[in-house]
Amino acid sequence: MMDRKKIRLKWESYWFKTLGRWGSCPLTCPIDRPHPRHIVWSWIGSFLAITATSYLAVKTNSPLLMAPFGATSVLIFGVPDSPLAQPRNVIGGNFLAALTSLIILHFVGSSPWAMGMAVSSAIGIMQITRTLHPPSGAVALVVMMTQPDWKFLLTPAFEGSIILVLCAVIFNNLAAERTYPNHWL
């Protein structure tokens, strides 16, 4: 009898956590709309960073840009105070995700289960090293889907991340109300 009651309580708790909290929030919950000045700074900063990275990629004939860097730009310019947007997370997360997935790719291949292993292992390693960066999950998938050689670790994963972080440091600190980074390590 007690087991049924525990199961019912867990079931109700699960559905409350899934649906109940949102019932009391307005449509914008839990994120408030940023000040228009913040939006303009985010737009200009991300525009300049992606443009600079693209320009350097063309001029140096190096693949410095990859799709996950668009998501990185959202973090480093849209929410630069986020712990997930700090340089340690951007550079370390992208580097570790690329390294982890390259190891898995070269030892196991790129089957569907290997793709799952690459992303989940990258998440675990980033959590252990305190370098969690959500776009790095996409870095792991890029590696598994494109099957690059080991140079991917340097270009674009490491060098591209450094360029974006440098752009964020320079640009975000031009605004009086922004400080980036909150911490380096």
PyMOL commands that place a pseudoatom at each C-alpha (Angstrom):
pseudoatom trace, name=CA, resn=MET, resi=1, chain=A, elem=C, hetatm=0, pos=[0.000, 0.000, 0.000]
pseudoatom trace, name=CA, resn=MET, resi=2, chain=A, elem=C, hetatm=0, pos=[2.814, 2.401, 0.900]
pseudoatom trace, name=CA, resn=ASP, resi=3, chain=A, elem=C, hetatm=0, pos=[4.586, 1.719, -2.376]
pseudoatom trace, name=CA, resn=ARG, resi=4, chain=A, elem=C, hetatm=0, pos=[1.534, 2.869, -4.354]
pseudoatom trace, name=CA, resn=LYS, resi=5, chain=A, elem=C, hetatm=0, pos=[1.405, 6.090, -2.388]
pseudoatom trace, name=CA, resn=LYS, resi=6, chain=A, elem=C, hetatm=0, pos=[5.119, 6.757, -3.040]
pseudoatom trace, name=CA, resn=ILE, resi=7, chain=A, elem=C, hetatm=0, pos=[4.692, 6.023, -6.731]
pseudoatom trace, name=CA, resn=ARG, resi=8, chain=A, elem=C, hetatm=0, pos=[1.647, 8.319, -6.939]
pseudoatom trace, name=CA, resn=LEU, resi=9, chain=A, elem=C, hetatm=0, pos=[3.517, 11.133, -5.151]
pseudoatom trace, name=CA, resn=LYS, resi=10, chain=A, elem=C, hetatm=0, pos=[6.526, 10.758, -7.451]
pseudoatom trace, name=CA, resn=TRP, resi=11, chain=A, elem=C, hetatm=0, pos=[4.212, 10.756, -10.475]
pseudoatom trace, name=CA, resn=GLU, resi=12, chain=A, elem=C, hetatm=0, pos=[2.430, 13.912, -9.297]
pseudoatom trace, name=CA, resn=SER, resi=13, chain=A, elem=C, hetatm=0, pos=[5.742, 15.573, -8.471]
pseudoatom trace, name=CA, resn=TYR, resi=14, chain=A, elem=C, hetatm=0, pos=[7.063, 14.753, -11.928]
pseudoatom trace, name=CA, resn=TRP, resi=15, chain=A, elem=C, hetatm=0, pos=[4.078, 16.312, -13.689]
pseudoatom trace, name=CA, resn=PHE, resi=16, chain=A, elem=C, hetatm=0, pos=[4.116, 19.354, -11.432]
pseudoatom trace, name=CA, resn=LYS, resi=17, chain=A, elem=C, hetatm=0, pos=[7.783, 19.939, -12.221]
pseudoatom trace, name=CA, resn=THR, resi=18, chain=A, elem=C, hetatm=0, pos=[7.053, 19.477, -15.910]
pseudoatom trace, name=CA, resn=LEU, resi=19, chain=A, elem=C, hetatm=0, pos=[3.873, 21.544, -16.213]
pseudoatom trace, name=CA, resn=GLY, resi=20, chain=A, elem=C, hetatm=0, pos=[2.942, 23.181, -12.926]
pseudoatom trace, name=CA, resn=ARG, resi=21, chain=A, elem=C, hetatm=0, pos=[5.586, 25.875, -12.658]
pseudoatom trace, name=CA, resn=TRP, resi=22, chain=A, elem=C, hetatm=0, pos=[4.761, 27.449, -16.005]
pseudoatom trace, name=CA, resn=GLY, resi=23, chain=A, elem=C, hetatm=0, pos=[1.104, 27.854, -15.132]
pseudoatom trace, name=CA, resn=SER, resi=24, chain=A, elem=C, hetatm=0, pos=[1.922, 30.784, -12.851]
pseudoatom trace, name=CA, resn=CYS, resi=25, chain=A, elem=C, hetatm=0, pos=[4.313, 32.581, -15.237]
pseudoatom trace, name=CA, resn=PRO, resi=26, chain=A, elem=C, hetatm=0, pos=[3.482, 35.129, -17.921]
pseudoatom trace, name=CA, resn=LEU, resi=27, chain=A, elem=C, hetatm=0, pos=[4.555, 34.398, -21.489]
pseudoatom trace, name=CA, resn=THR, resi=28, chain=A, elem=C, hetatm=0, pos=[7.915, 36.066, -20.945]
pseudoatom trace, name=CA, resn=CYS, resi=29, chain=A, elem=C, hetatm=0, pos=[8.749, 33.982, -17.870]
pseudoatom trace, name=CA, resn=PRO, resi=30, chain=A, elem=C, hetatm=0, pos=[11.475, 33.425, -16.784]
pseudoatom trace, name=CA, resn=ILE, resi=31, chain=A, elem=C, hetatm=0, pos=[13.497, 35.804, -19.014]
pseudoatom trace, name=CA, resn=ASP, resi=32, chain=A, elem=C, hetatm=0, pos=[12.891, 39.537, -18.935]
pseudoatom trace, name=CA, resn=ARG, resi=33, chain=A, elem=C, hetatm=0, pos=[13.269, 41.547, -22.116]
pseudoatom trace, name=CA, resn=PRO, resi=34, chain=A, elem=C, hetatm=0, pos=[16.657, 43.280, -22.142]
pseudoatom trace, name=CA, resn=HIS, resi=35, chain=A, elem=C, hetatm=0, pos=[16.987, 47.034, -22.424]
pseudoatom trace, name=CA, resn=PRO, resi=36, chain=A, elem=C, hetatm=0, pos=[17.044, 48.204, -26.079]
pseudoatom trace, name=CA, resn=ARG, resi=37, chain=A, elem=C, hetatm=0, pos=[20.625, 49.465, -25.583]
pseudoatom trace, name=CA, resn=HIS, resi=38, chain=A, elem=C, hetatm=0, pos=[21.664, 45.934, -24.565]
pseudoatom trace, name=CA, resn=ILE, resi=39, chain=A, elem=C, hetatm=0, pos=[19.999, 44.535, -27.690]
pseudoatom trace, name=CA, resn=VAL, resi=40, chain=A, elem=C, hetatm=0, pos=[21.837, 47.000, -29.937]
pseudoatom trace, name=CA, resn=TRP, resi=41, chain=A, elem=C, hetatm=0, pos=[25.192, 46.227, -28.256]
pseudoatom trace, name=CA, resn=SER, resi=42, chain=A, elem=C, hetatm=0, pos=[24.559, 42.489, -28.605]
pseudoatom trace, name=CA, resn=TRP, resi=43, chain=A, elem=C, hetatm=0, pos=[23.686, 42.891, -32.285]
pseudoatom trace, name=CA, resn=ILE, resi=44, chain=A, elem=C, hetatm=0, pos=[26.725, 45.026, -33.103]
pseudoatom trace, name=CA, resn=GLY, resi=45, chain=A, elem=C, hetatm=0, pos=[29.108, 42.868, -31.074]
pseudoatom trace, name=CA, resn=SER, resi=46, chain=A, elem=C, hetatm=0, pos=[28.003, 39.588, -32.595]
pseudoatom trace, name=CA, resn=PHE, resi=47, chain=A, elem=C, hetatm=0, pos=[27.997, 41.139, -36.076]
pseudoatom trace, name=CA, resn=LEU, resi=48, chain=A, elem=C, hetatm=0, pos=[31.582, 42.374, -35.673]
pseudoatom trace, name=CA, resn=ALA, resi=49, chain=A, elem=C, hetatm=0, pos=[32.857, 39.133, -34.098]
pseudoatom trace, name=CA, resn=ILE, resi=50, chain=A, elem=C, hetatm=0, pos=[31.399, 36.810, -36.725]
pseudoatom trace, name=CA, resn=THR, resi=51, chain=A, elem=C, hetatm=0, pos=[32.437, 39.195, -39.515]
pseudoatom trace, name=CA, resn=ALA, resi=52, chain=A, elem=C, hetatm=0, pos=[36.003, 39.411, -38.151]
pseudoatom trace, name=CA, resn=THR, resi=53, chain=A, elem=C, hetatm=0, pos=[36.239, 35.640, -37.794]
pseudoatom trace, name=CA, resn=SER, resi=54, chain=A, elem=C, hetatm=0, pos=[34.867, 35.150, -41.318]
pseudoatom trace, name=CA, resn=TYR, resi=55, chain=A, elem=C, hetatm=0, pos=[37.260, 37.750, -42.725]
pseudoatom trace, name=CA, resn=LEU, resi=56, chain=A, elem=C, hetatm=0, pos=[40.256, 36.111, -41.050]
pseudoatom trace, name=CA, resn=ALA, resi=57, chain=A, elem=C, hetatm=0, pos=[39.099, 32.714, -42.324]
pseudoatom trace, name=CA, resn=VAL, resi=58, chain=A, elem=C, hetatm=0, pos=[39.017, 34.018, -45.898]
pseudoatom trace, name=CA, resn=LYS, resi=59, chain=A, elem=C, hetatm=0, pos=[42.318, 35.923, -45.636]
pseudoatom trace, name=CA, resn=THR, resi=60, chain=A, elem=C, hetatm=0, pos=[44.242, 33.069, -44.024]
pseudoatom trace, name=CA, resn=ASN, resi=61, chain=A, elem=C, hetatm=0, pos=[42.461, 30.347, -45.985]
pseudoatom trace, name=CA, resn=SER, resi=62, chain=A, elem=C, hetatm=0, pos=[41.749, 28.621, -42.652]
pseudoatom trace, name=CA, resn=PRO, resi=63, chain=A, elem=C, hetatm=0, pos=[38.421, 27.173, -41.521]
pseudoatom trace, name=CA, resn=LEU, resi=64, chain=A, elem=C, hetatm=0, pos=[38.121, 29.435, -38.447]
pseudoatom trace, name=CA, resn=LEU, resi=65, chain=A, elem=C, hetatm=0, pos=[34.337, 29.465, -38.445]
pseudoatom trace, name=CA, resn=MET, resi=66, chain=A, elem=C, hetatm=0, pos=[31.790, 26.762, -37.661]
pseudoatom trace, name=CA, resn=ALA, resi=67, chain=A, elem=C, hetatm=0, pos=[28.067, 26.815, -36.930]
pseudoatom trace, name=CA, resn=PRO, resi=68, chain=A, elem=C, hetatm=0, pos=[28.370, 26.443, -33.126]
pseudoatom trace, name=CA, resn=PHE, resi=69, chain=A, elem=C, hetatm=0, pos=[30.123, 29.825, -33.052]
pseudoatom trace, name=CA, resn=GLY, resi=70, chain=A, elem=C, hetatm=0, pos=[26.772, 31.437, -33.836]
pseudoatom trace, name=CA, resn=ALA, resi=71, chain=A, elem=C, hetatm=0, pos=[25.455, 30.036, -30.565]
pseudoatom trace, name=CA, resn=THR, resi=72, chain=A, elem=C, hetatm=0, pos=[28.646, 31.096, -28.789]
pseudoatom trace, name=CA, resn=SER, resi=73, chain=A, elem=C, hetatm=0, pos=[27.977, 34.642, -30.011]
pseudoatom trace, name=CA, resn=VAL, resi=74, chain=A, elem=C, hetatm=0, pos=[24.511, 34.513, -28.466]
pseudoatom trace, name=CA, resn=LEU, resi=75, chain=A, elem=C, hetatm=0, pos=[26.115, 33.810, -25.100]
pseudoatom trace, name=CA, resn=ILE, resi=76, chain=A, elem=C, hetatm=0, pos=[29.151, 36.115, -25.182]
pseudoatom trace, name=CA, resn=PHE, resi=77, chain=A, elem=C, hetatm=0, pos=[27.189, 39.100, -26.526]
pseudoatom trace, name=CA, resn=GLY, resi=78, chain=A, elem=C, hetatm=0, pos=[23.597, 38.367, -25.501]
pseudoatom trace, name=CA, resn=VAL, resi=79, chain=A, elem=C, hetatm=0, pos=[24.267, 37.241, -21.919]
pseudoatom trace, name=CA, resn=PRO, resi=80, chain=A, elem=C, hetatm=0, pos=[27.943, 38.065, -21.271]
pseudoatom trace, name=CA, resn=ASP, resi=81, chain=A, elem=C, hetatm=0, pos=[27.462, 37.733, -17.493]
pseudoatom trace, name=CA, resn=SER, resi=82, chain=A, elem=C, hetatm=0, pos=[26.452, 34.081, -17.823]
pseudoatom trace, name=CA, resn=PRO, resi=83, chain=A, elem=C, hetatm=0, pos=[28.896, 31.582, -16.331]
pseudoatom trace, name=CA, resn=LEU, resi=84, chain=A, elem=C, hetatm=0, pos=[28.514, 29.643, -19.599]
pseudoatom trace, name=CA, resn=ALA, resi=85, chain=A, elem=C, hetatm=0, pos=[29.823, 32.640, -21.597]
pseudoatom trace, name=CA, resn=GLN, resi=86, chain=A, elem=C, hetatm=0, pos=[33.114, 33.132, -19.772]
pseudoatom trace, name=CA, resn=PRO, resi=87, chain=A, elem=C, hetatm=0, pos=[36.423, 32.599, -21.649]
pseudoatom trace, name=CA, resn=ARG, resi=88, chain=A, elem=C, hetatm=0, pos=[37.263, 29.450, -19.693]
pseudoatom trace, name=CA, resn=ASN, resi=89, chain=A, elem=C, hetatm=0, pos=[33.966, 27.943, -20.811]
pseudoatom trace, name=CA, resn=VAL, resi=90, chain=A, elem=C, hetatm=0, pos=[34.104, 29.116, -24.426]
pseudoatom trace, name=CA, resn=ILE, resi=91, chain=A, elem=C, hetatm=0, pos=[37.699, 28.144, -25.142]
pseudoatom trace, name=CA, resn=GLY, resi=92, chain=A, elem=C, hetatm=0, pos=[37.908, 25.160, -22.804]
pseudoatom trace, name=CA, resn=GLY, resi=93, chain=A, elem=C, hetatm=0, pos=[34.473, 23.799, -23.656]
pseudoatom trace, name=CA, resn=ASN, resi=94, chain=A, elem=C, hetatm=0, pos=[34.992, 23.980, -27.408]
pseudoatom trace, name=CA, resn=PHE, resi=95, chain=A, elem=C, hetatm=0, pos=[38.497, 22.531, -27.157]
pseudoatom trace, name=CA, resn=LEU, resi=96, chain=A, elem=C, hetatm=0, pos=[37.480, 19.657, -24.874]
pseudoatom trace, name=CA, resn=ALA, resi=97, chain=A, elem=C, hetatm=0, pos=[34.378, 18.834, -26.935]
pseudoatom trace, name=CA, resn=ALA, resi=98, chain=A, elem=C, hetatm=0, pos=[36.481, 18.749, -30.103]
pseudoatom trace, name=CA, resn=LEU, resi=99, chain=A, elem=C, hetatm=0, pos=[39.165, 16.609, -28.439]
pseudoatom trace, name=CA, resn=THR, resi=100, chain=A, elem=C, hetatm=0, pos=[36.659, 14.189, -26.923]
pseudoatom trace, name=CA, resn=SER, resi=101, chain=A, elem=C, hetatm=0, pos=[34.742, 13.725, -30.151]
pseudoatom trace, name=CA, resn=LEU, resi=102, chain=A, elem=C, hetatm=0, pos=[37.924, 13.369, -32.246]
pseudoatom trace, name=CA, resn=ILE, resi=103, chain=A, elem=C, hetatm=0, pos=[39.097, 10.584, -29.931]
pseudoatom trace, name=CA, resn=ILE, resi=104, chain=A, elem=C, hetatm=0, pos=[35.727, 8.836, -30.191]
pseudoatom trace, name=CA, resn=LEU, resi=105, chain=A, elem=C, hetatm=0, pos=[35.628, 9.364, -33.962]
pseudoatom trace, name=CA, resn=HIS, resi=106, chain=A, elem=C, hetatm=0, pos=[39.070, 7.833, -34.495]
pseudoatom trace, name=CA, resn=PHE, resi=107, chain=A, elem=C, hetatm=0, pos=[38.555, 4.868, -32.177]
pseudoatom trace, name=CA, resn=VAL, resi=108, chain=A, elem=C, hetatm=0, pos=[34.865, 4.083, -32.678]
pseudoatom trace, name=CA, resn=GLY, resi=109, chain=A, elem=C, hetatm=0, pos=[33.736, 5.796, -35.900]
pseudoatom trace, name=CA, resn=SER, resi=110, chain=A, elem=C, hetatm=0, pos=[30.709, 7.982, -36.469]
pseudoatom trace, name=CA, resn=SER, resi=111, chain=A, elem=C, hetatm=0, pos=[27.734, 5.694, -36.001]
pseudoatom trace, name=CA, resn=PRO, resi=112, chain=A, elem=C, hetatm=0, pos=[24.581, 7.069, -34.333]
pseudoatom trace, name=CA, resn=TRP, resi=113, chain=A, elem=C, hetatm=0, pos=[25.562, 5.623, -30.959]
pseudoatom trace, name=CA, resn=ALA, resi=114, chain=A, elem=C, hetatm=0, pos=[29.075, 7.118, -31.337]
pseudoatom trace, name=CA, resn=MET, resi=115, chain=A, elem=C, hetatm=0, pos=[27.484, 10.526, -31.956]
pseudoatom trace, name=CA, resn=GLY, resi=116, chain=A, elem=C, hetatm=0, pos=[25.504, 10.146, -28.746]
pseudoatom trace, name=CA, resn=MET, resi=117, chain=A, elem=C, hetatm=0, pos=[28.651, 9.054, -26.949]
pseudoatom trace, name=CA, resn=ALA, resi=118, chain=A, elem=C, hetatm=0, pos=[30.577, 12.071, -28.260]
pseudoatom trace, name=CA, resn=VAL, resi=119, chain=A, elem=C, hetatm=0, pos=[28.007, 14.627, -27.112]
pseudoatom trace, name=CA, resn=SER, resi=120, chain=A, elem=C, hetatm=0, pos=[27.341, 12.997, -23.738]
pseudoatom trace, name=CA, resn=SER, resi=121, chain=A, elem=C, hetatm=0, pos=[31.053, 12.467, -23.050]
pseudoatom trace, name=CA, resn=ALA, resi=122, chain=A, elem=C, hetatm=0, pos=[31.783, 16.086, -23.981]
pseudoatom trace, name=CA, resn=ILE, resi=123, chain=A, elem=C, hetatm=0, pos=[29.088, 17.240, -21.551]
pseudoatom trace, name=CA, resn=GLY, resi=124, chain=A, elem=C, hetatm=0, pos=[30.495, 15.073, -18.770]
pseudoatom trace, name=CA, resn=ILE, resi=125, chain=A, elem=C, hetatm=0, pos=[34.067, 16.219, -19.335]
pseudoatom trace, name=CA, resn=MET, resi=126, chain=A, elem=C, hetatm=0, pos=[32.995, 19.867, -19.444]
pseudoatom trace, name=CA, resn=GLN, resi=127, chain=A, elem=C, hetatm=0, pos=[31.111, 19.414, -16.181]
pseudoatom trace, name=CA, resn=ILE, resi=128, chain=A, elem=C, hetatm=0, pos=[34.109, 17.774, -14.519]
pseudoatom trace, name=CA, resn=THR, resi=129, chain=A, elem=C, hetatm=0, pos=[36.464, 20.536, -15.699]
pseudoatom trace, name=CA, resn=ARG, resi=130, chain=A, elem=C, hetatm=0, pos=[33.963, 23.378, -15.030]
pseudoatom trace, name=CA, resn=THR, resi=131, chain=A, elem=C, hetatm=0, pos=[34.070, 24.430, -18.691]
pseudoatom trace, name=CA, resn=LEU, resi=132, chain=A, elem=C, hetatm=0, pos=[30.418, 23.810, -19.598]
pseudoatom trace, name=CA, resn=HIS, resi=133, chain=A, elem=C, hetatm=0, pos=[29.507, 25.714, -22.775]
pseudoatom trace, name=CA, resn=PRO, resi=134, chain=A, elem=C, hetatm=0, pos=[26.266, 24.639, -24.523]
pseudoatom trace, name=CA, resn=PRO, resi=135, chain=A, elem=C, hetatm=0, pos=[27.455, 25.301, -28.097]
pseudoatom trace, name=CA, resn=SER, resi=136, chain=A, elem=C, hetatm=0, pos=[30.244, 22.799, -27.458]
pseudoatom trace, name=CA, resn=GLY, resi=137, chain=A, elem=C, hetatm=0, pos=[27.671, 20.012, -27.687]
pseudoatom trace, name=CA, resn=ALA, resi=138, chain=A, elem=C, hetatm=0, pos=[27.221, 21.113, -31.286]
pseudoatom trace, name=CA, resn=VAL, resi=139, chain=A, elem=C, hetatm=0, pos=[31.007, 21.130, -31.748]
pseudoatom trace, name=CA, resn=ALA, resi=140, chain=A, elem=C, hetatm=0, pos=[30.995, 17.426, -30.850]
pseudoatom trace, name=CA, resn=LEU, resi=141, chain=A, elem=C, hetatm=0, pos=[28.309, 16.784, -33.464]
pseudoatom trace, name=CA, resn=VAL, resi=142, chain=A, elem=C, hetatm=0, pos=[30.167, 18.800, -36.100]
pseudoatom trace, name=CA, resn=VAL, resi=143, chain=A, elem=C, hetatm=0, pos=[33.197, 16.577, -35.559]
pseudoatom trace, name=CA, resn=MET, resi=144, chain=A, elem=C, hetatm=0, pos=[31.152, 13.400, -35.793]
pseudoatom trace, name=CA, resn=MET, resi=145, chain=A, elem=C, hetatm=0, pos=[29.263, 14.529, -38.911]
pseudoatom trace, name=CA, resn=THR, resi=146, chain=A, elem=C, hetatm=0, pos=[32.185, 16.038, -40.853]
pseudoatom trace, name=CA, resn=GLN, resi=147, chain=A, elem=C, hetatm=0, pos=[34.869, 13.572, -39.690]
pseudoatom trace, name=CA, resn=PRO, resi=148, chain=A, elem=C, hetatm=0, pos=[37.762, 16.061, -39.801]
pseudoatom trace, name=CA, resn=ASP, resi=149, chain=A, elem=C, hetatm=0, pos=[41.386, 15.288, -39.043]
pseudoatom trace, name=CA, resn=TRP, resi=150, chain=A, elem=C, hetatm=0, pos=[43.182, 16.281, -35.854]
pseudoatom trace, name=CA, resn=LYS, resi=151, chain=A, elem=C, hetatm=0, pos=[43.840, 19.814, -37.189]
pseudoatom trace, name=CA, resn=PHE, resi=152, chain=A, elem=C, hetatm=0, pos=[40.210, 20.595, -36.293]
pseudoatom trace, name=CA, resn=LEU, resi=153, chain=A, elem=C, hetatm=0, pos=[41.339, 20.806, -32.678]
pseudoatom trace, name=CA, resn=LEU, resi=154, chain=A, elem=C, hetatm=0, pos=[43.469, 23.847, -33.475]
pseudoatom trace, name=CA, resn=THR, resi=155, chain=A, elem=C, hetatm=0, pos=[41.446, 25.342, -36.342]
pseudoatom trace, name=CA, resn=PRO, resi=156, chain=A, elem=C, hetatm=0, pos=[38.585, 26.098, -35.883]
pseudoatom trace, name=CA, resn=ALA, resi=157, chain=A, elem=C, hetatm=0, pos=[37.962, 24.846, -32.323]
pseudoatom trace, name=CA, resn=PHE, resi=158, chain=A, elem=C, hetatm=0, pos=[40.787, 26.584, -30.458]
pseudoatom trace, name=CA, resn=GLU, resi=159, chain=A, elem=C, hetatm=0, pos=[41.747, 29.515, -32.702]
pseudoatom trace, name=CA, resn=GLY, resi=160, chain=A, elem=C, hetatm=0, pos=[38.155, 30.435, -33.595]
pseudoatom trace, name=CA, resn=SER, resi=161, chain=A, elem=C, hetatm=0, pos=[37.177, 30.380, -29.913]
pseudoatom trace, name=CA, resn=ILE, resi=162, chain=A, elem=C, hetatm=0, pos=[40.068, 32.680, -29.033]
pseudoatom trace, name=CA, resn=ILE, resi=163, chain=A, elem=C, hetatm=0, pos=[39.106, 35.146, -31.773]
pseudoatom trace, name=CA, resn=LEU, resi=164, chain=A, elem=C, hetatm=0, pos=[35.500, 35.272, -30.543]
pseudoatom trace, name=CA, resn=VAL, resi=165, chain=A, elem=C, hetatm=0, pos=[36.571, 35.734, -26.922]
pseudoatom trace, name=CA, resn=LEU, resi=166, chain=A, elem=C, hetatm=0, pos=[38.994, 38.519, -27.872]
pseudoatom trace, name=CA, resn=CYS, resi=167, chain=A, elem=C, hetatm=0, pos=[36.231, 40.271, -29.824]
pseudoatom trace, name=CA, resn=ALA, resi=168, chain=A, elem=C, hetatm=0, pos=[33.919, 39.924, -26.808]
pseudoatom trace, name=CA, resn=VAL, resi=169, chain=A, elem=C, hetatm=0, pos=[36.547, 41.304, -24.418]
pseudoatom trace, name=CA, resn=ILE, resi=170, chain=A, elem=C, hetatm=0, pos=[37.286, 44.305, -26.639]
pseudoatom trace, name=CA, resn=PHE, resi=171, chain=A, elem=C, hetatm=0, pos=[33.706, 45.108, -27.617]
pseudoatom trace, name=CA, resn=ASN, resi=172, chain=A, elem=C, hetatm=0, pos=[31.763, 44.351, -24.413]
pseudoatom trace, name=CA, resn=ASN, resi=173, chain=A, elem=C, hetatm=0, pos=[34.088, 46.535, -22.350]
pseudoatom trace, name=CA, resn=LEU, resi=174, chain=A, elem=C, hetatm=0, pos=[33.420, 49.550, -24.599]
pseudoatom trace, name=CA, resn=ALA, resi=175, chain=A, elem=C, hetatm=0, pos=[29.925, 49.800, -23.089]
pseudoatom trace, name=CA, resn=ALA, resi=176, chain=A, elem=C, hetatm=0, pos=[29.788, 51.513, -19.699]
pseudoatom trace, name=CA, resn=GLU, resi=177, chain=A, elem=C, hetatm=0, pos=[27.312, 48.999, -18.262]
pseudoatom trace, name=CA, resn=ARG, resi=178, chain=A, elem=C, hetatm=0, pos=[29.069, 45.845, -19.519]
pseudoatom trace, name=CA, resn=THR, resi=179, chain=A, elem=C, hetatm=0, pos=[32.038, 43.996, -18.095]
pseudoatom trace, name=CA, resn=TYR, resi=180, chain=A, elem=C, hetatm=0, pos=[33.473, 40.967, -19.824]
pseudoatom trace, name=CA, resn=PRO, resi=181, chain=A, elem=C, hetatm=0, pos=[34.750, 38.627, -18.674]
pseudoatom trace, name=CA, resn=ASN, resi=182, chain=A, elem=C, hetatm=0, pos=[33.514, 38.175, -15.130]
pseudoatom trace, name=CA, resn=HIS, resi=183, chain=A, elem=C, hetatm=0, pos=[36.484, 35.819, -14.655]
pseudoatom trace, name=CA, resn=TRP, resi=184, chain=A, elem=C, hetatm=0, pos=[39.135, 34.241, -16.826]
pseudoatom trace, name=CA, resn=LEU, resi=185, chain=A, elem=C, hetatm=0, pos=[39.664, 30.954, -15.034]
for i in range(1, 185): cmd.bond("trace and resi %d" % i, "trace and resi %d" % (i + 1))
show_as sticks, trace
zoom trace
